[in-house]
Amino acid sequence: MADIVLRDVEKFFGSVQVIRKVNLTIKDGEFVVLLGPSGCGKTTTLRAIAGLEDITSGEIVIDGKPVQNLHAADRDIAFVFQLYALYPHLSVFENIAFPLRATRQPRSAVERQVRQVAAALGIEHLLARKPGALSGGDMQRVAIGRALVRRPKAILMDEPIGALDAKLREDMRMELKRLHIENKSTSVYVTHDQVEAMALADRIVVMHDGVLQQVGTPSDVYAHPANLFVAQFIGSPVMNIAPAAVKTEGGRVRLALGGGAAAFEMPAELAPRLSATGAGGALSIGVRPEGVQLAREPATGTIDLEAHLIEPLGAYDIVDLKVGEGFLRARTPAGFVARPGDRVHARLDPAQTHFFDQRSGASLGIRLGA
C-alpha cells in the first residue's frame, strides 16, 4: 500500500483546462472519494493517477516515487471500471487470475490467491462460470476481485457500481466498505452520487470545474461546507439557500429571507460577527431541512407560514413553506403537517444556519452558539 500525492496537477484537452492546480495527499490505507457533477474533472484526475491520461504539468507521487512519466503498467495500480471490462471467453477464476498469470506466478500461488479473494467476495461458487452467466453485481465483484488479487499499491475505482440498480448499489456499497476495512488498501473512488461518497469515504474531495472545492470527512463537508457549491451539492434534500437581509432593532437581530417581510430571530451575536467579515449586505444564508424547526403553536422567535407541498418519505416528510419570493424546505416527522394549506410556526436553528458571501460564494465561517 502507499501514499498518493498530487502537486499542482493540471490537465488540458486542447485549449480546455479540465484540472486546475490540484494539490492532494491521500494517505496509506485511506479511502478517498472524488465527488462532483459530470465534467468536473474527477475521472480525469483518477485516470491521471493511474497513468491512463498524461498530465500537462505538475507531479504525481506514489509511495514516494514520482510516476507522471511512467506507463500505467509500471505504477502498480489496479483500476476498476464502471463497465467491468471482463474477458467474456474466460471463466471467473481465469478473469481473477489474469494479472497473476501475466506476472508468471506459480500455479499453486495463483490457485491460493484467487480462492482467497473469491471467498472474501462471496463468489467461490461462481469460479467456473463465464461472465455472461453472471448478474451485474457479481460481474462487478469479479472485477474488484481481479483488482485485489495481486495486492497493488492502490486501487482506483471509476463509478464501479453506477450501472447497478438501487438495491444492488446499496449491497455493493456495504461490500466495498467491508473489503476496505479488511484489506486497508489505499483506495480512490470516483462518483457523482453524494450518498455513495458519504457512506464509503474516510475523506471526500469535492470537485467543480476542475478545482478542489473542499476536502474533509463526510461529517465535515456536510456540517461545515466551504462554499455555496458544496452546500448545495452535499445533502439530500439539498440545503435551503436564500439571499438574506439582517435587521437590527432594540437589541434584537432578525434575518429576512428572499425579500420577505417576515424575519427569523437570531442571536444578538450575529450582527457584530457579520460586520467583522466585511461581507456587507451581500449575504446568503443556508440551512438544511432538519434545521428548519416547525411547531403547531406560536412561540418566541417563530413566524407563521403556510405549507404549500408535503413530500412523504416514510419515516419523515419534507414540507415546502412559502417565505418571501421563495420556498423553505423543512424536515418533519411523518404526518406532522396534515395537508397543504395548513399553517405552522417556523424558526431557524441558529446552530445549523450557515452564512455565505453572496459574491464569492465562500462561507463566512460564522457558527452561532459555537
Backbone hydrogen bonds in HBPLUS format (Angstrom, degrees):
<---DONOR---> <-ACCEPTOR-->    atom                        ^
c    i                          cat <-CA-CA->   ^        H-A-AA   ^      H-
h    n   atom  resd res      DA  || num        DHA   H-A  angle D-A-AA Bond
n    s   type  num  typ     dist DA aas  dist angle  dist       angle   num
A0063-ASP N   A0003-ASP O   2.96 MM  60  5.26 169.1  1.98 153.6 156.7     1
A0004-ILE N   A0026-ILE O   2.88 MM  22  5.01 159.0  1.93 144.8 151.1     2
A0026-ILE N   A0004-ILE O   2.72 MM  22  5.01 172.9  1.73 162.1 164.5     3
A0005-VAL N   A0061-VAL O   2.80 MM  56  4.97 162.0  1.83 149.5 155.0     4
A0061-VAL N   A0005-VAL O   2.82 MM  56  4.97 166.9  1.83 152.1 156.4     5
A0006-LEU N   A0024-LEU O   2.74 MM  18  5.05 166.3  1.76 157.7 162.0     6
A0024-LEU N   A0006-LEU O   2.96 MM  18  5.05 153.4  2.03 132.2 138.9     7
A0007-ARG N   A0059-GLU O   2.87 MM  52  5.11 165.2  1.89 157.9 159.5     8
A0059-GLU N   A0007-ARG O   2.98 MM  52  5.11 153.7  2.05 142.7 150.4     9
A0009-VAL N   A0022-VAL O   3.03 MM  13  4.91 162.4  2.07 137.5 132.2    10
A0022-VAL N   A0009-VAL O   2.96 MM  13  4.91 166.4  1.98 137.6 135.4    11
A0010-GLU N   A0057-SER O   2.95 MM  47  5.24 159.2  1.99 143.9 141.9    12
A0056-THR N   A0010-GLU O   2.86 MM  46  5.57 142.4  2.00 141.0 149.3    13
A0057-SER N   A0010-GLU O   3.35 MM  47  5.24 157.8  2.40 130.2 129.6    14
A0011-LYS N   A0019-ILE O   3.20 MM   8  4.95 153.6  2.27 126.5 125.8    15
A0018-VAL N   A0011-LYS O   2.84 MM   7  5.71 157.6  1.89 157.1 164.8    16
A0019-ILE N   A0011-LYS O   3.36 MM   8  4.95 153.6  2.43 135.8 134.6    17
A0013-PHE N   A0016-VAL O   2.78 MM   3  5.20 160.4  1.81 156.7 159.8    18
A0016-VAL N   A0013-PHE O   3.09 MM   3  5.20 159.5  2.13 126.7 124.9    19
A0020-ARG N   A0210-GLY O   2.85 MM 190  5.30 164.6  1.88 141.4 136.5    20
A0030-GLU N   A0027-LYS O   3.02 MM   3  5.36 158.3  2.07 137.8 135.4    21
A0187-SER N   A0030-GLU O   2.88 MM 157  6.21 172.9  1.89 158.9 161.2    22
A0202-ASP N   A0031-PHE O   2.75 MM 171  5.26 173.8  1.76 154.3 156.4    23
A0203-ARG N   A0031-PHE O   3.43 MM 172  6.85 155.7  2.50 146.7 150.8    24
A0032-VAL N   A0187-SER O   2.90 MM 155  6.20 167.2  1.91 161.1 158.7    25
A0189-TYR N   A0032-VAL O   2.91 MM 157  6.27 157.3  1.96 155.7 162.8    26
A0033-VAL N   A0203-ARG O   3.10 MM 170  6.56 160.5  2.14 157.2 163.1    27
A0205-VAL N   A0033-VAL O   2.77 MM 172  6.01 167.9  1.79 168.7 166.9    28
A0034-LEU N   A0189-TYR O   2.73 MM 155  6.05 154.1  1.80 153.1 162.3    29
A0191-THR N   A0034-LEU O   3.11 MM 157  6.46 158.9  2.16 167.6 166.8    30
A0035-LEU N   A0205-VAL O   2.83 MM 170  5.93 169.2  1.84 152.3 155.9    31
A0207-MET N   A0035-LEU O   2.79 MM 172  6.07 160.4  1.83 163.6 168.7    32
A0040-CYS N   A0037-PRO O   3.23 MM   3  5.77 140.2  2.39 144.8 140.6    33
A0210-GLY N   A0040-CYS O   2.74 MM 170  5.22 139.2  1.90 132.3 138.2    34
A0045-THR N   A0041-GLY O   2.98 MM   4  6.09 150.9  2.07 142.6 150.4    35
A0046-LEU N   A0042-LYS O   3.02 MM   4  6.32 156.2  2.08 145.1 151.2    36
A0047-ARG N   A0043-THR O   2.86 MM   4  6.09 163.9  1.88 153.6 157.8    37
A0048-ALA N   A0044-THR O   2.89 MM   4  6.03 142.5  2.03 140.8 151.2    38
A0049-ILE N   A0045-THR O   3.07 MM   4  6.40 151.4  2.16 146.7 153.4    39
A0050-ALA N   A0046-LEU O   3.07 MM   4  6.40 154.1  2.14 146.1 153.5    40
A0051-GLY N   A0047-ARG O   2.96 MM   4  6.06 126.5  2.26 135.9 149.2    41
A0052-LEU N   A0047-ARG O   2.81 MM   5  4.95 140.5  1.96 155.7 155.0    42
A0053-GLU N   A0047-ARG O   3.24 MM   6  5.44 134.3  2.47 116.2 110.4    43
A0051-GLY N   A0048-ALA O   3.24 MM   3  5.06 135.7  2.45  91.1 103.1    44
A0067-VAL N   A0060-ILE O   2.79 MM   7  5.79 166.0  1.81 165.8 167.9    45
A0062-ILE N   A0065-LYS O   3.00 MM   3  5.33 160.6  2.04 143.7 138.7    46
A0065-LYS N   A0062-ILE O   3.04 MM   3  5.33 163.9  2.07 111.5 116.7    47
A0070-LEU N   A0067-VAL O   2.83 MM   3  5.07 167.7  1.85 118.9 122.6    48
A0074-ASP N   A0071-HIS O   2.98 MM   3  5.42 149.5  2.07 111.4 120.7    49
A0075-ARG N   A0072-ALA O   3.18 MM   3  5.50 169.7  2.19 116.4 117.9    50
A0153-LYS N   A0076-ASP O   2.98 MM  77  5.79 146.9  2.09 149.8 157.9    51
A0078-ALA N   A0154-ALA O   3.03 MM  76  6.39 171.9  2.04 161.4 163.7    52
A0156-LEU N   A0078-ALA O   2.78 MM  78  6.09 170.0  1.79 160.3 163.0    53
A0080-VAL N   A0156-LEU O   2.75 MM  76  6.18 158.0  1.79 158.7 166.6    54
A0158-ASP N   A0080-VAL O   2.95 MM  78  6.28 166.6  1.97 176.4 178.6    55
A0085-ALA N   A0083-LEU O   2.63 MM   2  5.79 143.9  1.76 114.1 101.7    56
A0090-LEU N   A0087-TYR O   3.17 MM   3  5.60 161.2  2.21 114.6 120.4    57
A0095-ASN N   A0091-SER O   2.86 MM   4  6.13 151.5  1.94 152.4 161.1    58
A0092-VAL N   A0129-ARG O   2.72 MM  37  5.77 136.7  1.91 162.8 177.4    59
A0096-ILE N   A0092-VAL O   3.02 MM   4  6.26 166.7  2.04 156.1 158.3    60
A0093-PHE N   A0127-LEU O   2.93 MM  34  4.69 156.3  1.99 139.2 131.8    61
A0097-ALA N   A0093-PHE O   2.87 MM   4  6.04 153.2  1.94 146.3 155.2    62
A0098-PHE N   A0094-GLU O   2.98 MM   4  5.79 120.7  2.34 135.9 147.1    63
A0098-PHE N   A0095-ASN O   3.37 MM   3  5.28 148.2  2.48  95.4 104.1    64
A0100-LEU N   A0097-ALA O   2.89 MM   3  5.32 127.3  2.18 113.9 128.9    65
A0101-ARG N   A0097-ALA O   2.91 MM   4  6.14 157.8  1.96 158.8 165.9    66
A0102-ALA N   A0098-PHE O   2.94 MM   4  6.15 154.8  2.00 152.4 159.7    67
A0103-THR N   A0100-LEU O   3.20 MM   3  5.32 137.3  2.39  97.3 108.5    68
A0105-GLN N   A0100-LEU O   3.12 MM   5  5.56 164.6  2.15 147.7 150.5    69
A0104-ARG N   A0101-ARG O   2.91 MM   3  4.89 161.5  1.95 109.1 111.9    70
A0109-ALA N   A0106-PRO O   3.02 MM   3  5.29 119.1  2.40 104.1 119.0    71
A0110-VAL N   A0106-PRO O   2.98 MM   4  6.31 158.7  2.02 158.4 165.2    72
A0111-GLU N   A0107-ARG O   2.96 MM   4  6.19 169.4  1.97 155.5 157.7    73
A0112-ARG N   A0108-SER O   3.03 MM   4  6.17 163.8  2.05 144.8 149.4    74
A0113-GLN N   A0109-ALA O   2.93 MM   4  6.03 170.9  1.94 153.2 155.8    75
A0114-VAL N   A0110-VAL O   2.94 MM   4  5.97 167.1  1.96 156.3 160.1    76
A0115-ARG N   A0111-GLU O   3.16 MM   4  6.20 163.7  2.19 145.3 150.0    77
A0116-GLN N   A0112-ARG O   3.01 MM   4  6.18 147.1  2.12 143.9 153.4    78
A0117-VAL N   A0113-GLN O   3.06 MM   4  6.26 164.5  2.09 149.7 152.9    79
A0118-ALA N   A0114-VAL O   2.88 MM   4  6.05 163.3  1.90 151.8 157.2    80
A0119-ALA N   A0115-ARG O   2.96 MM   4  5.99 152.7  2.04 138.6 145.4    81
A0120-ALA N   A0116-GLN O   3.07 MM   4  6.34 155.4  2.13 144.3 150.8    82
A0121-LEU N   A0117-VAL O   3.02 MM   4  6.28 144.6  2.15 147.5 157.1    83
A0122-GLY N   A0118-ALA O   2.90 MM   4  5.92 111.5  2.38 136.4 153.0    84
A0123-ILE N   A0118-ALA O   2.92 MM   5  5.07 163.9  1.95 147.2 148.8    85
A0122-GLY N   A0119-ALA O   3.21 MM   3  5.00 150.1  2.31  95.1 104.1    86
A0126-LEU N   A0123-ILE O   2.98 MM   3  5.29 159.8  2.03 111.9 118.4    87
A0127-LEU N   A0124-GLU O   3.47 MM   3  5.69 174.1  2.47 111.6 112.9    88
A0129-ARG N   A0126-LEU O   2.97 MM   3  5.44 156.0  2.03 118.3 126.0    89
A0133-ALA N   A0130-LYS O   3.00 MM   3  5.74 163.7  2.02 125.3 130.3    90
A0134-LEU N   A0131-PRO O   3.02 MM   3  5.34 162.0  2.05 122.2 122.4    91
A0139-MET N   A0135-SER O   2.91 MM   4  6.18 156.8  1.97 153.5 160.2    92
A0140-GLN N   A0136-GLY O   3.08 MM   4  6.33 153.3  2.16 144.9 151.6    93
A0141-ARG N   A0137-GLY O   3.01 MM   4  6.31 145.3  2.14 140.5 150.5    94
A0142-VAL N   A0138-ASP O   2.96 MM   4  6.28 151.1  2.05 147.4 154.6    95
A0143-ALA N   A0139-MET O   3.00 MM   4  6.33 157.8  2.05 146.5 152.3    96
A0144-ILE N   A0140-GLN O   2.92 MM   4  6.15 155.3  1.99 146.5 153.0    97
A0145-GLY N   A0141-ARG O   2.81 MM   4  6.02 152.6  1.88 143.8 152.3    98
A0146-ARG N   A0142-VAL O   2.88 MM   4  6.19 153.1  1.95 152.2 158.6    99
A0147-ALA N   A0143-ALA O   3.18 MM   4  6.46 144.5  2.31 137.1 146.2   100
A0147-ALA N   A0144-ILE O   3.08 MM   3  5.05 120.0  2.45  92.9 108.0   101
A0148-LEU N   A0144-ILE O   2.90 MM   4  6.19 151.4  1.98 150.3 158.6   102
A0149-VAL N   A0145-GLY O   2.97 MM   4  5.89 150.1  2.06 151.6 157.8   103
A0151-ARG N   A0148-LEU O   2.93 MM   3  5.40 164.3  1.96 123.1 127.2   104
A0155-ILE N   A0186-THR O   2.88 MM  31  6.32 159.2  1.92 161.6 168.4   105
A0188-VAL N   A0155-ILE O   2.99 MM  33  6.44 157.1  2.04 154.8 160.8   106
A0157-MET N   A0188-VAL O   2.81 MM  31  6.24 157.2  1.86 159.3 165.7   107
A0190-VAL N   A0157-MET O   2.78 MM  33  6.18 158.1  1.83 163.9 171.6   108
A0159-GLU N   A0190-VAL O   2.93 MM  31  5.37 143.5  2.06 133.2 141.1   109
A0162-GLY N   A0159-GLU O   3.24 MM   3  5.23 169.3  2.25 109.7 112.5   110
A0164-LEU N   A0161-ILE O   3.25 MM   3  5.52 164.1  2.28 110.3 115.1   111
A0169-ARG N   A0165-ASP O   2.87 MM   4  6.08 156.3  1.92 159.0 167.1   112
A0170-GLU N   A0166-ALA O   3.07 MM   4  6.32 156.1  2.13 146.7 152.5   113
A0171-ASP N   A0167-LYS O   3.01 MM   4  6.34 159.9  2.05 149.0 154.4   114
A0172-MET N   A0168-LEU O   2.80 MM   4  6.00 163.4  1.83 154.0 158.5   115
A0173-ARG N   A0169-ARG O   2.87 MM   4  6.06 147.9  1.97 146.4 154.8   116
A0174-MET N   A0170-GLU O   3.27 MM   4  6.57 161.3  2.31 147.7 151.1   117
A0175-GLU N   A0171-ASP O   3.01 MM   4  6.33 150.6  2.10 142.9 152.0   118
A0176-LEU N   A0172-MET O   2.81 MM   4  6.00 163.6  1.84 153.7 156.7   119
A0177-LYS N   A0173-ARG O   2.99 MM   4  6.18 159.5  2.03 149.1 154.9   120
A0178-ARG N   A0174-MET O   2.97 MM   4  6.17 160.5  2.01 146.2 151.5   121
A0179-LEU N   A0175-GLU O   2.92 MM   4  6.16 163.9  1.95 152.1 156.5   122
A0180-HIS N   A0176-LEU O   2.97 MM   4  6.14 156.1  2.03 146.0 152.4   123
A0181-ILE N   A0177-LYS O   3.03 MM   4  6.28 160.8  2.07 150.5 155.4   124
A0182-GLU N   A0178-ARG O   2.99 MM   4  6.25 154.5  2.05 149.6 156.7   125
A0183-ASN N   A0179-LEU O   2.83 MM   4  5.95 162.6  1.86 153.4 157.9   126
A0184-LYS N   A0180-HIS O   2.70 MM   4  5.18 151.7  1.78 143.4 149.8   127
A0197-ALA N   A0193-ASP O   3.14 MM   4  6.51 161.5  2.18 149.3 154.7   128
A0198-MET N   A0194-GLN O   2.92 MM   4  6.02 164.0  1.95 144.4 148.2   129
A0199-ALA N   A0195-VAL O   3.00 MM   4  6.14 154.5  2.07 146.7 153.8   130
A0200-LEU N   A0196-GLU O   2.97 MM   4  6.03 153.0  2.05 154.3 160.2   131
A0201-ALA N   A0197-ALA O   3.08 MM   4  5.60 166.6  2.10 148.5 152.5   132
A0204-ILE N   A0216-GLY O   2.68 MM  12  5.53 167.8  1.70 164.6 160.7   133
A0216-GLY N   A0204-ILE O   3.07 MM  12  5.53 156.7  2.12 148.0 154.9   134
A0206-VAL N   A0214-GLN O   2.89 MM   8  5.34 165.2  1.91 166.5 168.1   135
A0213-GLN N   A0206-VAL O   2.71 MM   7  5.41 163.9  1.74 156.0 160.4   136
A0208-HIS N   A0211-VAL O   3.05 MM   3  5.44 153.5  2.13 146.1 154.2   137
A0211-VAL N   A0208-HIS O   3.04 MM   3  5.44 163.8  2.07 115.8 121.0   138
A0220-ASP N   A0217-THR O   2.99 MM   3  5.05 118.4  2.38  99.7 115.5   139
A0221-VAL N   A0217-THR O   3.06 MM   4  6.39 166.0  2.08 170.3 170.1   140
A0222-TYR N   A0218-PRO O   3.11 MM   4  6.16 146.4  2.22 142.8 152.1   141
A0223-ALA N   A0219-SER O   2.90 MM   4  5.84 166.7  1.92 146.1 150.5   142
A0224-HIS N   A0220-ASP O   2.71 MM   4  5.37 151.5  1.79 148.3 155.7   143
A0363-SER N   A0226-ALA O   2.91 MM 137  5.35 159.3  1.95 141.2 134.5   144
A0231-ALA N   A0227-ASN O   3.02 MM   4  6.23 164.7  2.04 153.5 158.5   145
A0228-LEU N   A0361-GLY O   2.83 MM 133  5.12 140.7  1.98 136.2 149.1   146
A0232-GLN N   A0228-LEU O   3.03 MM   4  6.16 152.3  2.11 147.1 152.4   147
A0233-PHE N   A0229-PHE O   2.91 MM   4  6.02 136.3  2.11 146.0 159.0   148
A0233-PHE N   A0230-VAL O   3.21 MM   3  5.04 127.9  2.49  92.4 106.3   149
A0234-ILE N   A0230-VAL O   3.01 MM   4  5.89 161.6  2.04 155.8 156.9   150
A0240-ASN N   A0287-VAL O   2.92 MM  47  5.22 154.0  1.99 138.1 137.5   151
A0287-VAL N   A0240-ASN O   2.95 MM  47  5.22 148.6  2.06 138.8 148.8   152
A0242-ALA N   A0285-ILE O   3.06 MM  43  5.63 154.5  2.13 154.1 161.0   153
A0285-ILE N   A0242-ALA O   2.90 MM  43  5.63 163.8  1.92 163.6 162.8   154
A0258-GLY N   A0243-PRO O   2.98 MM  15  5.49 161.8  2.01 160.1 161.3   155
A0244-ALA N   A0283-LEU O   2.99 MM  39  5.68 167.8  2.00 144.0 143.5   156
A0245-ALA N   A0256-ALA O   2.91 MM  11  5.20 153.8  1.98 145.6 154.3   157
A0256-ALA N   A0245-ALA O   2.91 MM  11  5.20 170.3  1.91 156.6 158.2   158
A0247-LYS N   A0254-ARG O   2.79 MM   7  5.03 169.1  1.80 150.5 153.2   159
A0254-ARG N   A0247-LYS O   2.75 MM   7  5.03 157.8  1.80 151.8 158.7   160
A0249-GLU N   A0252-ARG O   2.92 MM   3  5.23 155.8  1.98 145.4 152.6   161
A0252-ARG N   A0249-GLU O   2.93 MM   3  5.23 159.9  1.97 113.1 119.2   162
A0266-MET N   A0253-VAL O   2.85 MM  13  5.45 161.9  1.89 157.4 153.3   163
A0255-LEU N   A0264-PHE O   2.69 MM   9  4.99 152.8  1.76 140.4 149.4   164
A0264-PHE N   A0255-LEU O   2.74 MM   9  4.99 153.3  1.81 144.6 138.3   165
A0260-GLY N   A0257-LEU O   2.94 MM   3  5.68 165.7  1.96 127.4 132.2   166
A0325-GLU N   A0258-GLY O   3.05 MM  67  5.39 155.1  2.11 133.9 141.0   167
A0270-LEU N   A0267-PRO O   3.08 MM   3  5.94 170.4  2.09 125.1 128.1   168
A0273-ARG N   A0269-GLU O   3.36 MM   4  6.42 156.5  2.42 148.4 155.3   169
A0274-LEU N   A0270-LEU O   2.84 MM   4  6.00 155.9  1.90 161.2 167.5   170
A0275-SER N   A0271-ALA O   3.01 MM   4  6.19 161.7  2.05 151.7 157.2   171
A0276-ALA N   A0272-PRO O   3.03 MM   4  6.17 146.2  2.15 139.6 147.6   172
A0277-THR N   A0274-LEU O   3.06 MM   3  5.35 143.9  2.19 104.9 115.3   173
A0278-GLY N   A0275-SER O   3.28 MM   3  5.59 147.4  2.39 105.2 113.6   174
A0282-ALA N   A0279-ALA O   3.36 MM   3  6.00 144.1  2.50 140.2 137.6   175
A0283-LEU N   A0281-GLY O   2.97 MM   2  5.61 128.8  2.24 108.4  93.3   176
A0358-GLN N   A0282-ALA O   2.94 MM  76  5.06 169.3  1.95 127.7 127.9   177
A0284-SER N   A0356-PHE O   3.00 MM  72  5.15 163.4  2.03 149.8 151.4   178
A0356-PHE N   A0284-SER O   2.83 MM  72  5.15 168.0  1.84 161.5 161.1   179
A0286-GLY N   A0354-HIS O   2.83 MM  68  4.85 153.0  1.91 133.2 137.3   180
A0354-HIS N   A0286-GLY O   2.73 MM  68  4.85 174.5  1.73 157.5 158.8   181
A0291-GLY N   A0288-ARG O   2.72 MM   3  5.27 154.1  1.79 120.6 129.8   182
A0292-VAL N   A0289-PRO O   3.20 MM   3  5.41 164.9  2.23 107.4 112.0   183
A0331-ARG N   A0289-PRO O   2.98 MM  42  4.94 152.4  2.06 114.7 108.3   184
A0349-ASP N   A0291-GLY O   2.95 MM  58  5.29 168.9  1.97 161.7 164.2   185
A0293-GLN N   A0347-ARG O   2.90 MM  54  5.36 152.6  1.98 165.5 168.0   186
A0347-ARG N   A0293-GLN O   2.95 MM  54  5.36 145.1  2.07 147.9 158.5   187
A0295-ALA N   A0345-HIS O   2.77 MM  50  5.07 139.2  1.93 141.3 154.5   188
A0345-HIS N   A0295-ALA O   2.87 MM  50  5.07 163.0  1.89 160.1 160.9   189
A0302-THR N   A0299-ALA O   3.08 MM   3  5.67 160.8  2.12 143.9 141.4   190
A0303-ILE N   A0346-ALA O   2.86 MM  43  5.36 149.3  1.95 142.0 150.3   191
A0346-ALA N   A0303-ILE O   2.86 MM  43  5.36 163.5  1.89 152.8 151.2   192
A0305-LEU N   A0344-VAL O   2.90 MM  39  5.53 168.3  1.91 161.8 165.3   193
A0344-VAL N   A0305-LEU O   2.89 MM  39  5.53 163.2  1.92 159.1 164.7   194
A0307-ALA N   A0342-ASP O   2.93 MM  35  5.60 170.5  1.94 168.6 171.6   195
A0341-GLY N   A0307-ALA O   2.64 MM  34  5.26 166.6  1.66 152.4 157.1   196
A0308-HIS N   A0320-ASP O   2.77 MM  12  5.56 171.0  1.78 163.8 166.6   197
A0320-ASP N   A0309-LEU O   2.84 MM  11  5.09 166.4  1.85 151.3 156.1   198
A0311-GLU N   A0318-ILE O   2.79 MM   7  5.00 162.1  1.82 148.9 154.8   199
A0318-ILE N   A0311-GLU O   2.95 MM   7  5.00 156.5  2.01 132.7 140.0   200
A0313-LEU N   A0316-TYR O   2.84 MM   3  5.46 149.6  1.93 153.8 162.3   201
A0317-ASP N   A0332-THR O   2.90 MM  15  5.34 161.5  1.94 147.9 154.0   202
A0332-THR N   A0317-ASP O   2.97 MM  15  5.34 164.1  2.00 149.2 154.4   203
A0319-VAL N   A0330-ALA O   2.82 MM  11  5.16 164.6  1.85 153.1 157.5   204
A0330-ALA N   A0319-VAL O   2.85 MM  11  5.16 158.7  1.90 144.9 152.0   205
A0321-LEU N   A0328-LEU O   2.80 MM   7  5.07 158.3  1.85 143.6 151.1   206
A0328-LEU N   A0321-LEU O   2.77 MM   7  5.07 154.0  1.83 145.9 155.0   207
A0323-VAL N   A0326-GLY O   2.87 MM   3  5.47 165.8  1.89 141.4 145.6   208
A0326-GLY N   A0323-VAL O   3.00 MM   3  5.47 156.3  2.06 140.5 139.1   209
A0336-PHE N   A0333-PRO O   3.05 MM   3  5.55 158.0  2.10 142.9 140.0   210
A0342-ASP N   A0339-ARG O   3.21 MM   3  5.98 161.5  2.25 139.8 142.2   211
A0352-GLN N   A0349-ASP O   2.91 MM   3  5.40 150.1  2.00 116.3 125.5   212
A0353-THR N   A0350-PRO O   3.21 MM   3  5.09 167.6  2.23 107.2 108.4   213
A0364-LEU N   A0355-PHE O   2.82 MM   9  5.67 170.5  1.83 153.8 151.1   214
A0357-ASP N   A0362-ALA O   2.89 MM   5  5.51 164.1  1.91 163.4 164.4   215
A0361-GLY N   A0357-ASP O   2.69 MM   4  5.16 144.9  1.81 148.1 158.7   216
A0370-ALA N   A0367-ARG O   3.37 MM   3  5.55 155.1  2.43 121.7 120.7   217
